[in-house]
């Protein structure tokens, strides 16, 4: 969802990549539904591993609550947003996490 919000709010200003340390290979249907509610088609995205994103030094690497398990990605700036993993949450709670991700993405883009 963060990559999608970066595309929505940072179009032309940022290039975002999303990946996971243990990707499932599919986009969570709850995420697809949550993003559809805000007018974004997440079905065009893929669940990717870190090995599938460019091997470059990024300006920012944002992790989401992985703590000590966070893999290393070369970046000038790093932040861990410590968000709850929404995958097992009910839609209302899932959407609260979605909205917080959007808020933080917008804040980061403004900072850049």
N, CA, C and O atoms as CSV, one atom per row, in Angstrom:
chain,resi,resn,atom,element,x,y,z
A,1,UNK,N,N,0.822,-1.191,0.000
A,1,UNK,CA,C,0.000,0.000,0.000
A,1,UNK,C,C,0.867,1.256,0.000
A,1,UNK,O,O,0.511,2.262,-0.613
A,2,UNK,N,N,2.004,1.193,0.689
A,2,UNK,CA,C,2.888,2.360,0.728
A,2,UNK,C,C,3.388,2.721,-0.669
A,2,UNK,O,O,3.438,3.896,-1.033
A,3,UNK,N,N,3.756,1.708,-1.443
A,3,UNK,CA,C,4.205,1.973,-2.812
A,3,UNK,C,C,3.088,2.624,-3.618
A,3,UNK,O,O,3.331,3.556,-4.384
A,4,UNK,N,N,1.874,2.136,-3.446
A,4,UNK,CA,C,0.732,2.711,-4.163
A,4,UNK,C,C,0.516,4.164,-3.773
A,4,UNK,O,O,0.296,5.013,-4.637
A,5,UNK,N,N,0.575,4.459,-2.473
A,5,UNK,CA,C,0.395,5.843,-2.044
A,5,UNK,C,C,1.533,6.733,-2.523
A,5,UNK,O,O,1.315,7.911,-2.808
A,6,UNK,N,N,2.744,6.189,-2.618
A,6,UNK,CA,C,3.853,6.968,-3.165
A,6,UNK,C,C,3.595,7.285,-4.630
A,6,UNK,O,O,3.916,8.380,-5.093
A,7,UNK,N,N,3.019,6.343,-5.361
A,7,UNK,CA,C,2.675,6.585,-6.767
A,7,UNK,C,C,1.569,7.633,-6.876
A,7,UNK,O,O,1.616,8.499,-7.749
A,8,UNK,N,N,0.579,7.555,-5.994
A,8,UNK,CA,C,-0.541,8.501,-6.024
A,8,UNK,C,C,-0.082,9.914,-5.676
A,8,UNK,O,O,-0.357,10.862,-6.411
A,9,UNK,N,N,0.615,10.047,-4.558
A,9,UNK,CA,C,0.938,11.372,-4.025
A,9,UNK,C,C,2.310,11.904,-4.446
A,9,UNK,O,O,2.574,13.100,-4.322
A,10,UNK,N,N,3.173,11.035,-4.938
A,10,UNK,CA,C,4.509,11.474,-5.305
A,10,UNK,C,C,4.804,11.343,-6.771
A,10,UNK,O,O,5.965,11.351,-7.179
A,11,UNK,N,N,3.763,11.223,-7.573
A,11,UNK,CA,C,3.922,11.033,-9.010
A,11,UNK,C,C,4.849,12.102,-9.589
A,11,UNK,O,O,4.568,13.297,-9.501
A,12,UNK,N,N,5.940,11.661,-10.173
A,12,UNK,CA,C,6.901,12.575,-10.763
A,12,UNK,C,C,7.929,13.094,-9.782
A,12,UNK,O,O,8.927,13.685,-10.195
A,13,UNK,N,N,7.712,12.889,-8.497
A,13,UNK,CA,C,8.633,13.383,-7.481
A,13,UNK,C,C,9.441,12.260,-6.845
A,13,UNK,O,O,10.602,12.456,-6.486
A,14,UNK,N,N,8.836,11.090,-6.704
A,14,UNK,CA,C,9.522,9.956,-6.080
A,14,UNK,C,C,9.315,8.695,-6.920
A,14,UNK,O,O,8.341,8.572,-7.663
A,15,UNK,N,N,10.247,7.778,-6.780
A,15,UNK,CA,C,10.104,6.453,-7.372
A,15,UNK,C,C,10.192,5.477,-6.216
A,15,UNK,O,O,11.214,5.406,-5.534
A,16,UNK,N,N,9.130,4.727,-5.995
A,16,UNK,CA,C,9.048,3.852,-4.822
A,16,UNK,C,C,9.080,2.386,-5.227
A,16,UNK,O,O,8.568,1.993,-6.275
A,17,UNK,N,N,9.692,1.598,-4.368
A,17,UNK,CA,C,9.729,0.148,-4.531
A,17,UNK,C,C,9.275,-0.469,-3.223
A,17,UNK,O,O,9.660,-0.018,-2.145
A,18,UNK,N,N,8.462,-1.492,-3.325
A,18,UNK,CA,C,7.988,-2.196,-2.147
A,18,UNK,C,C,8.414,-3.650,-2.251
A,18,UNK,O,O,8.343,-4.262,-3.317
A,19,UNK,N,N,8.856,-4.187,-1.128
A,19,UNK,CA,C,9.237,-5.596,-1.110
A,19,UNK,C,C,9.126,-6.102,0.322
A,19,UNK,O,O,8.937,-5.332,1.263
A,20,UNK,N,N,9.248,-7.389,0.456
A,20,UNK,CA,C,9.156,-7.971,1.783
A,20,UNK,C,C,10.222,-9.016,2.008
A,20,UNK,O,O,10.800,-9.558,1.066
A,21,UNK,N,N,10.473,-9.290,3.278
A,21,UNK,CA,C,11.479,-10.299,3.601
A,21,UNK,C,C,10.920,-11.705,3.427
A,21,UNK,O,O,11.677,-12.655,3.225
A,22,UNK,N,N,9.598,-11.841,3.505
A,22,UNK,CA,C,8.954,-13.142,3.289
A,22,UNK,C,C,7.670,-12.945,2.464
A,22,UNK,O,O,6.571,-13.146,2.981
A,23,UNK,N,N,7.801,-12.557,1.193
A,23,UNK,CA,C,6.605,-12.298,0.388
A,23,UNK,C,C,5.820,-13.579,0.121
A,23,UNK,O,O,6.390,-14.662,-0.013
A,24,UNK,N,N,4.512,-13.430,0.048
A,24,UNK,CA,C,3.641,-14.592,-0.189
A,24,UNK,C,C,3.492,-14.903,-1.675
A,24,UNK,O,O,3.076,-16.001,-2.047
A,25,UNK,N,N,3.831,-13.937,-2.518
A,25,UNK,CA,C,3.648,-14.122,-3.947
A,25,UNK,C,C,2.323,-13.576,-4.457
A,25,UNK,O,O,2.111,-13.479,-5.666
A,26,UNK,N,N,1.428,-13.218,-3.536
A,26,UNK,CA,C,0.145,-12.635,-3.938
A,26,UNK,C,C,-0.122,-11.380,-3.112
A,26,UNK,O,O,0.369,-11.242,-1.991
A,27,UNK,N,N,-0.899,-10.480,-3.677
A,27,UNK,CA,C,-1.321,-9.289,-2.947
A,27,UNK,C,C,-2.509,-9.680,-2.079
A,27,UNK,O,O,-3.449,-10.322,-2.548
A,28,UNK,N,N,-2.458,-9.291,-0.824
A,28,UNK,CA,C,-3.535,-9.596,0.113
A,28,UNK,C,C,-4.865,-9.048,-0.429
A,28,UNK,O,O,-4.957,-7.860,-0.738
A,29,UNK,N,N,-5.881,-9.888,-0.544
A,29,UNK,CA,C,-7.179,-9.415,-1.031
A,29,UNK,C,C,-7.759,-8.277,-0.193
A,29,UNK,O,O,-8.481,-7.428,-0.717
A,30,UNK,N,N,-7.449,-8.253,1.106
A,30,UNK,CA,C,-7.915,-7.142,1.947
A,30,UNK,C,C,-7.258,-5.830,1.524
A,30,UNK,O,O,-7.892,-4.776,1.552
A,31,UNK,N,N,-5.983,-5.899,1.131
A,31,UNK,CA,C,-5.290,-4.699,0.662
A,31,UNK,C,C,-5.880,-4.227,-0.662
A,31,UNK,O,O,-6.051,-3.028,-0.882
A,32,UNK,N,N,-6.187,-5.172,-1.533
A,32,UNK,CA,C,-6.808,-4.818,-2.817
A,32,UNK,C,C,-8.138,-4.107,-2.566
A,32,UNK,O,O,-8.416,-3.074,-3.175
A,33,UNK,N,N,-8.960,-4.661,-1.668
A,33,UNK,CA,C,-10.259,-4.060,-1.358
A,33,UNK,C,C,-10.094,-2.692,-0.698
A,33,UNK,O,O,-10.812,-1.750,-1.033
A,34,UNK,N,N,-9.150,-2.582,0.238
A,34,UNK,CA,C,-8.935,-1.315,0.945
A,34,UNK,C,C,-8.474,-0.216,-0.006
A,34,UNK,O,O,-8.908,0.931,0.104
A,35,UNK,N,N,-7.602,-0.568,-0.931
A,35,UNK,CA,C,-7.118,0.435,-1.877
A,35,UNK,C,C,-8.180,0.776,-2.928
A,35,UNK,O,O,-8.229,1.900,-3.427
A,36,UNK,N,N,-9.020,-0.194,-3.255
A,36,UNK,CA,C,-10.121,0.084,-4.190
A,36,UNK,C,C,-11.043,1.145,-3.601
A,36,UNK,O,O,-11.576,1.983,-4.328
A,37,UNK,N,N,-11.232,1.110,-2.282
A,37,UNK,CA,C,-12.079,2.104,-1.608
A,37,UNK,C,C,-11.554,3.524,-1.786
A,37,UNK,O,O,-12.331,4.478,-1.744
A,38,UNK,N,N,-10.241,3.676,-1.985
A,38,UNK,CA,C,-9.674,5.008,-2.187
A,38,UNK,C,C,-9.357,5.267,-3.663
A,38,UNK,O,O,-8.660,6.224,-3.999
A,39,UNK,N,N,-9.881,4.397,-4.540
A,39,UNK,CA,C,-9.774,4.622,-5.974
A,39,UNK,C,C,-8.499,4.142,-6.629
A,39,UNK,O,O,-8.134,4.637,-7.695
A,40,UNK,N,N,-7.807,3.184,-6.017
A,40,UNK,CA,C,-6.554,2.683,-6.589
A,40,UNK,C,C,-6.658,1.189,-6.839
A,40,UNK,O,O,-7.103,0.433,-5.976
A,41,UNK,N,N,-6.243,0.771,-8.029
A,41,UNK,CA,C,-6.272,-0.648,-8.393
A,41,UNK,C,C,-4.942,-1.297,-8.035
A,41,UNK,O,O,-3.958,-1.149,-8.759
A,42,UNK,N,N,-4.914,-2.002,-6.940
A,42,UNK,CA,C,-3.691,-2.641,-6.444
A,42,UNK,C,C,-3.401,-3.944,-7.176
A,42,UNK,O,O,-2.344,-4.539,-6.965
A,43,UNK,N,N,-4.304,-4.400,-8.023
A,43,UNK,CA,C,-4.078,-5.671,-8.720
A,43,UNK,C,C,-2.931,-5.576,-9.727
A,43,UNK,O,O,-2.447,-6.600,-10.209
A,44,UNK,N,N,-2.499,-4.370,-10.044
A,44,UNK,CA,C,-1.372,-4.211,-10.958
A,44,UNK,C,C,-0.027,-4.391,-10.246
A,44,UNK,O,O,1.015,-4.441,-10.901
A,45,UNK,N,N,-0.039,-4.489,-8.928
A,45,UNK,CA,C,1.185,-4.666,-8.142
A,45,UNK,C,C,1.479,-6.151,-7.952
A,45,UNK,O,O,0.628,-7.004,-8.200
A,46,UNK,N,N,2.698,-6.441,-7.508
A,46,UNK,CA,C,3.114,-7.814,-7.234
A,46,UNK,C,C,3.718,-7.887,-5.844
A,46,UNK,O,O,4.264,-6.905,-5.341
A,47,UNK,N,N,3.618,-9.045,-5.231
A,47,UNK,CA,C,4.303,-9.317,-3.972
A,47,UNK,C,C,5.729,-9.712,-4.334
A,47,UNK,O,O,5.946,-10.727,-4.995
A,48,UNK,N,N,6.712,-8.904,-3.897
A,48,UNK,CA,C,8.100,-9.099,-4.307
A,48,UNK,C,C,9.015,-9.299,-3.107
A,48,UNK,O,O,8.734,-8.830,-2.004
A,49,UNK,N,N,10.107,-10.002,-3.344
A,49,UNK,CA,C,11.143,-10.138,-2.322
A,49,UNK,C,C,12.163,-9.020,-2.502
A,49,UNK,O,O,12.158,-8.326,-3.519
A,50,UNK,N,N,13.019,-8.851,-1.533
A,50,UNK,CA,C,14.082,-7.850,-1.631
A,50,UNK,C,C,15.004,-8.104,-2.812
A,50,UNK,O,O,15.603,-7.176,-3.355
A,51,UNK,N,N,15.113,-9.365,-3.204
A,51,UNK,CA,C,15.966,-9.705,-4.345
A,51,UNK,C,C,15.416,-9.195,-5.674
A,51,UNK,O,O,16.130,-9.184,-6.677
A,52,UNK,N,N,14.153,-8.771,-5.688
A,52,UNK,CA,C,13.512,-8.360,-6.933
A,52,UNK,C,C,13.482,-6.854,-7.142
A,52,UNK,O,O,12.985,-6.382,-8.165
A,53,UNK,N,N,14.010,-6.090,-6.184
A,53,UNK,CA,C,14.064,-4.643,-6.371
A,53,UNK,C,C,15.489,-4.257,-6.752
A,53,UNK,O,O,16.424,-5.016,-6.492
A,54,UNK,N,N,15.667,-3.087,-7.367
A,54,UNK,CA,C,17.015,-2.699,-7.802
A,54,UNK,C,C,18.028,-2.699,-6.654
A,54,UNK,O,O,17.704,-2.330,-5.525
A,55,UNK,N,N,19.234,-3.112,-6.957
A,55,UNK,CA,C,20.330,-3.144,-5.988
A,55,UNK,C,C,21.076,-1.815,-6.067
A,55,UNK,O,O,22.159,-1.727,-6.646
A,56,UNK,N,N,20.478,-0.789,-5.477
A,56,UNK,CA,C,21.039,0.555,-5.498
A,56,UNK,C,C,21.047,1.104,-4.073
A,56,UNK,O,O,20.488,0.497,-3.160
A,57,UNK,N,N,21.683,2.250,-3.895
A,57,UNK,CA,C,21.585,2.943,-2.612
A,57,UNK,C,C,20.369,3.869,-2.719
A,57,UNK,O,O,20.321,4.759,-3.568
A,58,UNK,N,N,19.406,3.642,-1.854
A,58,UNK,CA,C,18.170,4.419,-1.869
A,58,UNK,C,C,18.328,5.686,-1.037
A,58,UNK,O,O,19.157,5.750,-0.130
A,59,UNK,N,N,17.527,6.684,-1.358
A,59,UNK,CA,C,17.506,7.886,-0.522
A,59,UNK,C,C,16.861,7.563,0.827
A,59,UNK,O,O,17.354,7.981,1.875
A,60,UNK,N,N,15.755,6.817,0.789
A,60,UNK,CA,C,15.031,6.445,2.006
A,60,UNK,C,C,14.687,4.963,1.969
A,60,UNK,O,O,14.277,4.438,0.934
A,61,UNK,N,N,14.855,4.301,3.093
A,61,UNK,CA,C,14.369,2.927,3.268
A,61,UNK,C,C,13.424,2.961,4.455
A,61,UNK,O,O,13.818,3.296,5.572
A,62,UNK,N,N,12.195,2.615,4.202
A,62,UNK,CA,C,11.173,2.609,5.245
A,62,UNK,C,C,10.772,1.163,5.502
A,62,UNK,O,O,10.396,0.440,4.580
A,63,UNK,N,N,10.852,0.757,6.737
A,63,UNK,CA,C,10.381,-0.563,7.137
A,63,UNK,C,C,9.142,-0.368,7.995
A,63,UNK,O,O,8.879,0.723,8.502
A,64,UNK,N,N,8.391,-1.443,8.143
A,64,UNK,CA,C,7.121,-1.318,8.856
A,64,UNK,C,C,7.005,-2.348,9.966
A,64,UNK,O,O,6.335,-3.372,9.828
A,65,UNK,N,N,7.672,-2.050,11.065
A,65,UNK,CA,C,7.500,-2.853,12.266
A,65,UNK,C,C,8.200,-4.188,12.278
A,65,UNK,O,O,7.764,-5.102,12.978
A,66,UNK,N,N,9.275,-4.329,11.522
A,66,UNK,CA,C,9.942,-5.633,11.512
A,66,UNK,C,C,10.996,-5.757,12.607
A,66,UNK,O,O,11.537,-6.842,12.820
A,67,UNK,N,N,11.293,-4.670,13.298
A,67,UNK,CA,C,12.213,-4.721,14.429
A,67,UNK,C,C,13.573,-5.285,14.056
A,67,UNK,O,O,14.173,-4.871,13.065
A,68,UNK,N,N,14.067,-6.247,14.865
A,68,UNK,CA,C,15.392,-6.834,14.645
A,68,UNK,C,C,15.449,-7.701,13.394
A,68,UNK,O,O,16.539,-8.026,12.921
A,69,UNK,N,N,14.294,-8.081,12.850
A,69,UNK,CA,C,14.265,-8.943,11.673
A,69,UNK,C,C,14.396,-8.163,10.368
A,69,UNK,O,O,14.420,-8.764,9.294
A,70,UNK,N,N,14.480,-6.843,10.443
A,70,UNK,CA,C,14.547,-6.036,9.230
A,70,UNK,C,C,15.800,-6.353,8.442
A,70,UNK,O,O,16.905,-6.288,8.980
A,71,UNK,N,N,15.644,-6.692,7.192
A,71,UNK,CA,C,16.826,-6.933,6.355
A,71,UNK,C,C,17.504,-5.608,6.042
A,71,UNK,O,O,16.888,-4.548,6.141
A,72,UNK,N,N,18.754,-5.672,5.670
A,72,UNK,CA,C,19.511,-4.467,5.363
A,72,UNK,C,C,19.292,-4.056,3.911
A,72,UNK,O,O,19.433,-4.858,2.988
A,73,UNK,N,N,18.946,-2.792,3.741
A,73,UNK,CA,C,18.840,-2.172,2.425
A,73,UNK,C,C,19.681,-0.909,2.502
A,73,UNK,O,O,19.493,-0.092,3.404
A,74,UNK,N,N,20.606,-0.742,1.565
A,74,UNK,CA,C,21.445,0.458,1.575
A,74,UNK,C,C,20.578,1.690,1.332
A,74,UNK,O,O,19.836,1.763,0.353
A,75,UNK,N,N,20.688,2.664,2.251
A,75,UNK,CA,C,19.906,3.884,2.115
A,75,UNK,C,C,20.569,5.021,2.879
A,75,UNK,O,O,21.224,4.814,3.901
A,76,UNK,N,N,20.382,6.213,2.360
A,76,UNK,CA,C,20.881,7.425,3.013
A,76,UNK,C,C,20.140,7.678,4.324
A,76,UNK,O,O,20.744,8.059,5.326
A,77,UNK,N,N,18.820,7.461,4.305
A,77,UNK,CA,C,17.980,7.677,5.484
A,77,UNK,C,C,17.158,6.418,5.733
A,77,UNK,O,O,16.717,5.762,4.790
A,78,UNK,N,N,16.955,6.084,7.003
A,78,UNK,CA,C,16.185,4.889,7.372
A,78,UNK,C,C,15.153,5.260,8.427
A,78,UNK,O,O,15.388,6.115,9.281
A,79,UNK,N,N,14.008,4.598,8.347
A,79,UNK,CA,C,12.984,4.781,9.377
A,79,UNK,C,C,12.158,3.507,9.459
A,79,UNK,O,O,11.882,2.865,8.445
A,80,UNK,N,N,11.772,3.152,10.666
A,80,UNK,CA,C,10.865,2.019,10.879
A,80,UNK,C,C,9.565,2.586,11.418
A,80,UNK,O,O,9.540,3.186,12.493
A,81,UNK,N,N,8.497,2.397,10.679
A,81,UNK,CA,C,7.215,2.988,11.049
A,81,UNK,C,C,6.462,2.190,12.111
A,81,UNK,O,O,5.427,2.656,12.587
A,82,UNK,N,N,6.927,1.036,12.492
A,82,UNK,CA,C,6.340,0.251,13.589
A,82,UNK,C,C,4.811,0.197,13.521
A,82,UNK,O,O,4.119,0.515,14.488
A,83,UNK,N,N,4.315,-0.206,12.379
A,83,UNK,CA,C,2.871,-0.343,12.185
A,83,UNK,C,C,2.445,-1.785,12.410
A,83,UNK,O,O,3.207,-2.716,12.149
A,84,UNK,N,N,1.233,-1.959,12.892
A,84,UNK,CA,C,0.686,-3.302,13.012
A,84,UNK,C,C,0.533,-3.908,11.622
A,84,UNK,O,O,0.152,-3.219,10.675
A,85,UNK,N,N,0.832,-5.200,11.507
A,85,UNK,CA,C,0.602,-5.896,10.242
A,85,UNK,C,C,-0.908,-6.072,10.111
A,85,UNK,O,O,-1.515,-6.759,10.932
A,86,UNK,N,N,-1.519,-5.474,9.111
A,86,UNK,CA,C,-2.975,-5.497,9.026
A,86,UNK,C,C,-3.575,-6.785,8.458
A,86,UNK,O,O,-4.798,-6.926,8.433
A,87,UNK,N,N,-2.749,-7.724,8.003
A,87,UNK,CA,C,-3.278,-8.849,7.236
A,87,UNK,C,C,-4.339,-9.668,7.960
A,87,UNK,O,O,-5.190,-10.268,7.303
A,88,UNK,N,N,-4.318,-9.712,9.281
A,88,UNK,CA,C,-5.324,-10.488,10.012
A,88,UNK,C,C,-6.416,-9.621,10.625
A,88,UNK,O,O,-7.288,-10.121,11.336
A,89,UNK,N,N,-6.367,-8.326,10.351
A,89,UNK,CA,C,-7.339,-7.405,10.929
A,89,UNK,C,C,-8.646,-7.386,10.144
A,89,UNK,O,O,-8.684,-7.685,8.950
A,90,UNK,N,N,-9.707,-7.028,10.845
A,90,UNK,CA,C,-11.004,-6.822,10.194
A,90,UNK,C,C,-10.911,-5.570,9.317
A,90,UNK,O,O,-10.055,-4.717,9.550
A,91,UNK,N,N,-11.785,-5.450,8.309
A,91,UNK,CA,C,-11.685,-4.323,7.370
A,91,UNK,C,C,-11.596,-2.935,8.008
A,91,UNK,O,O,-10.816,-2.102,7.546
A,92,UNK,N,N,-12.371,-2.671,9.052
A,92,UNK,CA,C,-12.329,-1.342,9.680
A,92,UNK,C,C,-10.951,-1.056,10.256
A,92,UNK,O,O,-10.415,0.035,10.067
A,93,UNK,N,N,-10.377,-2.019,10.953
A,93,UNK,CA,C,-9.052,-1.850,11.532
A,93,UNK,C,C,-7.974,-1.852,10.442
A,93,UNK,O,O,-6.997,-1.107,10.526
A,94,UNK,N,N,-8.156,-2.685,9.433
A,94,UNK,CA,C,-7.235,-2.725,8.293
A,94,UNK,C,C,-7.166,-1.334,7.665
A,94,UNK,O,O,-6.084,-0.836,7.356
A,95,UNK,N,N,-8.338,-0.712,7.478
A,95,UNK,CA,C,-8.384,0.602,6.843
A,95,UNK,C,C,-7.721,1.678,7.692
A,95,UNK,O,O,-7.211,2.659,7.151
A,96,UNK,N,N,-7.718,1.513,9.011
A,96,UNK,CA,C,-7.013,2.464,9.873
A,96,UNK,C,C,-5.509,2.394,9.613
A,96,UNK,O,O,-4.832,3.422,9.580
A,97,UNK,N,N,-4.993,1.190,9.431
A,97,UNK,CA,C,-3.571,1.039,9.103
A,97,UNK,C,C,-3.311,1.621,7.716
A,97,UNK,O,O,-2.324,2.329,7.520
A,98,UNK,N,N,-4.183,1.331,6.756
A,98,UNK,CA,C,-4.048,1.907,5.404
A,98,UNK,C,C,-3.976,3.431,5.472
A,98,UNK,O,O,-3.113,4.048,4.847
A,99,UNK,N,N,-4.881,4.028,6.229
A,99,UNK,CA,C,-4.924,5.486,6.330
A,99,UNK,C,C,-3.673,6.047,6.998
A,99,UNK,O,O,-3.202,7.123,6.629
A,100,UNK,N,N,-3.135,5.326,7.974
A,100,UNK,CA,C,-1.903,5.768,8.632
A,100,UNK,C,C,-0.716,5.658,7.673
A,100,UNK,O,O,0.164,6.519,7.670
A,101,UNK,N,N,-0.695,4.620,6.876
A,101,UNK,CA,C,0.365,4.497,5.860
A,101,UNK,C,C,0.276,5.669,4.891
A,101,UNK,O,O,1.293,6.276,4.554
A,102,UNK,N,N,-0.926,5.988,4.446
A,102,UNK,CA,C,-1.084,7.118,3.523
A,102,UNK,C,C,-0.604,8.415,4.167
A,102,UNK,O,O,0.098,9.200,3.529
A,103,UNK,N,N,-0.973,8.644,5.415
A,103,UNK,CA,C,-0.568,9.865,6.110
A,103,UNK,C,C,0.958,9.963,6.171
A,103,UNK,O,O,1.529,11.023,5.914
A,104,UNK,N,N,1.609,8.853,6.514
A,104,UNK,CA,C,3.066,8.864,6.649
A,104,UNK,C,C,3.761,9.005,5.297
A,104,UNK,O,O,4.794,9.667,5.201
A,105,UNK,N,N,3.210,8.397,4.263
A,105,UNK,CA,C,3.786,8.545,2.924
A,105,UNK,C,C,3.697,10.007,2.487
A,105,UNK,O,O,4.670,10.564,1.978
A,106,UNK,N,N,2.548,10.618,2.681
A,106,UNK,CA,C,2.385,12.022,2.309
A,106,UNK,C,C,3.354,12.910,3.080
A,106,UNK,O,O,3.946,13.830,2.516
A,107,UNK,N,N,3.510,12.632,4.362
A,107,UNK,CA,C,4.436,13.392,5.202
A,107,UNK,C,C,5.881,13.229,4.701
A,107,UNK,O,O,6.630,14.204,4.648
A,108,UNK,N,N,6.263,12.022,4.342
A,108,UNK,CA,C,7.605,11.777,3.835
A,108,UNK,C,C,7.827,12.505,2.507
A,108,UNK,O,O,8.880,13.107,2.297
A,109,UNK,N,N,6.855,12.452,1.630
A,109,UNK,CA,C,6.986,13.123,0.332
A,109,UNK,C,C,7.138,14.619,0.527
A,109,UNK,O,O,7.933,15.250,-0.170
A,110,UNK,N,N,6.389,15.207,1.466
A,110,UNK,CA,C,6.509,16.631,1.740
A,110,UNK,C,C,7.908,16.968,2.258
A,110,UNK,O,O,8.461,18.020,1.935
A,111,UNK,N,N,8.477,16.062,3.067
A,111,UNK,CA,C,9.809,16.248,3.631
A,111,UNK,C,C,10.895,16.211,2.559
A,111,UNK,O,O,11.902,16.914,2.645
A,112,UNK,N,N,10.668,15.387,1.562
A,112,UNK,CA,C,11.640,15.237,0.481
A,112,UNK,C,C,11.631,16.505,-0.341
A,112,UNK,O,O,12.375,16.614,-1.315
